[in-house]
Amino acid sequence: MKLLHSPTSPFARKVRIVAAEKKLELELERSDPYSSVSEVSKVNPLGKVPALIMDDGAALFDSRVIVEYLDGLSPVHRLIPETSRDRIAVKRWEAIADGLCDAALTARMENNRPDKNDSSTKQIERQLGKVSACIEEMARELAEREHCVGNALSLADISTGCALGYLKLRFPEIAWDVAHPNLARLYKKLMARASFKATDPTAV
């Protein structure tokens, strides 16, 4: 299987970590989603990374679809619980983390516009407001637990770690780790794992 990715994409990082934790081998190929001639634009009509090209040549896209597929390939350490209640809880965490990343990405793109104006400023404020709300919800939900859901690493922890890592990369001025020591503890524990170390976007 080949993963088309960008090393700074939190969504691609999520897929790479899931594959590592599941002991699955992925061939990695960097792909620029903003280039009209990149391979990802040929296999994903949305033109986004990540995209997974399977052994039969078919492609999967959207990180949520890819990680679900990868988790089902091996019984080793299920990252998405099978029981309905825990499964929904994990997918809810993933939705919050992905939403944070979407908002942060939009804010960054607006901030980098060469023709930035008052409308851009308002959009940036709106998106950063979403980021702040997501952080608050994560901190509230985590409370003093060791893991986001249950008593072992799950997709909830991975998604959250990738979102927080993206903020460290692109918005270091957002001091979520100071405001929420429980998130800081979780992130520190995750960053001690080989899968997180190997995909650290700040080390690119």
Buried (B, 14 or more C-beta within 10 A) or exposed (E): BBBBBBBBBBBBBBBBBBBBBBEBEBEBBBBBBEEEEBBBBEBBEEBBBBBBBEEEEEBBBBBBEBBBBBBEEEEEEBBBBEEEEBBEBBBBBBEBBBBBBBBBBBBBEBBEEEEEEEEBEEBBEEBBEBBBBBBEBBBEBBEEEBBBBBEEBBBBBBBBBBBBBBBBBBBEEBEBBEEBEBBBBBBEBBBEBEBBEEBBBEEE
